[in-house]
Amino acid sequence: MATKNPSLRSTLRKYGENTSAHGIPRAVTTKSFVRRLFWTCLFLASLSYFLYQAQTLVYKYIKYPVTTDVTIQWSALQFPAVTICNANPLRYRQLVRLGSAEFENAGFIPKPANPPQNGSAPSTTQAPTTLANDDDYDYDAFHGDFETINSFTGLLVQLNDSMKQSLGHQARDLIQECQFDGRPCSFRNFTLFTDSTYGNCFTFNKEEFIPGRSPHSVTSAGPSHGLSLILYIEQEEYIPRIAEKAGVRVVIHSNEVFPFPEAEGFDAPPGSLTSAGLRLTHISRLGGKYGDCTDGAGHELLYPGGYTQQNCIATCHQDHMINICGCADISYMLPQGATYCNFSTSVATCEEGVKRRIATANLTCACPASCSDRVFRKSIGLAEWPADSYLPTVLSKLRTKSRGPGTGILGDSDEFKRNLLKVNIYYEALNFERITESPGYEVENLLGDIGGQLGLWVGMSCLSAMEIMEVLVDIVIILCKKMSGRGRPTSPNVVDVAGTDRNDTYNAHTAAIRVTEKM
């Protein structure tokens, strides 16, 4: 007898009758048309809802959500880097002695015909701006103080590095006493860099200060185990038109990164003890497909040190300034081959336009967060210093120091409080907060959820899915045979008689019939 290759319909029917999936056999084998229609509709509805749920789960997976874990840990803590800057960028008497024509013409120092008397800063007067009423105020014009500061900064950045450092306040004068974790330190434990706003700044516990040696750590909390400084700000050296505040600027930052005093610091006034109690938070972000963070690789930064968003933003801003305005912003470091802008209304307007376009994403700055951050939360406190009963002790200590303030300062309590201050920086506790990101939805979660939805709505398991794979393979084979022409019925009892004549074919066929009849 001739045998037929399985057809597409019979293959599907066979699958429907024998599959372990729920609902399909009922829709195929039941005799009632109404029931068959009911089970078919029910299966299709369940399958549709499962596909909707599966699509939602896949979409959730490709968003790569993260889970944030917060833990409190305790250990010895690496002490942060501490940067201090005098609020006054250059020493007035040194600037007068320099005799710079640019600073003289701008009115920051007197011309040689009117030298300062007894080394004191002359009083300068500036006509106040008078406004008839608010309607006469030009909101597009720059304030006089803003123009003065920018004019001075523009002159400051034109000085070479050695000149800026020699004209600025010196570490040996500023840092009168240093104590860390109960042990003495000195101005020699600080590294110098020059800031465009604050002049000479000094950093304690910088990572690369001692090659091959790690930054200092502390094993106890409290003011006695932190950094304690007595600072002398030399108010007699303040430039009259520039220094509107007295004291120091303090920045607390990670040991390997560059500080930005203008953006990140806080002020410590004279005549006071400023305490900064620290709490450490360590943040670890996943990055890659799970978020937009970087370890700094591929970022060319304007300032030395590790990657920070502030460093990246400063680099990006300076690049856009050079490309659009043709000169570099005086607030940031000068890139190689560029020149600083001269302060003018047109340059200031161009700079404002660059900042506005960056803020509105019209100009791109690819500056994601760092994948690993150490954040220091500060609790700032102020107290009058020194106490009346402690004043003789402080005076005695400072008088014995070769670099101590002049006897005139130490002998006058008012001058003492105008020029001296103390800063304490310490950990409030050695327990710190660790914030860690981990994948919130991984492949095994996706497979588990899809399997649950598949079993709930369609009644299928993994083996049921393999049955579908098997029937799909069968369907492909059937279609391939039909397309290749090999799907015709064949008989194993028929002998190929191609090449014989018609009589031979007839005789062979008759013989085959007789054999069949005898059987």
Order of alpha helices (4+ residues) and beta strands (2+ residues): alpha-alpha-alpha-beta-beta-beta-alpha-alpha-alpha-alpha-alpha-beta-beta-beta-beta-beta-beta-beta-alpha-beta-beta-beta-alpha-alpha-beta-beta-alpha-alpha-alpha-beta-beta-alpha-alpha-alpha
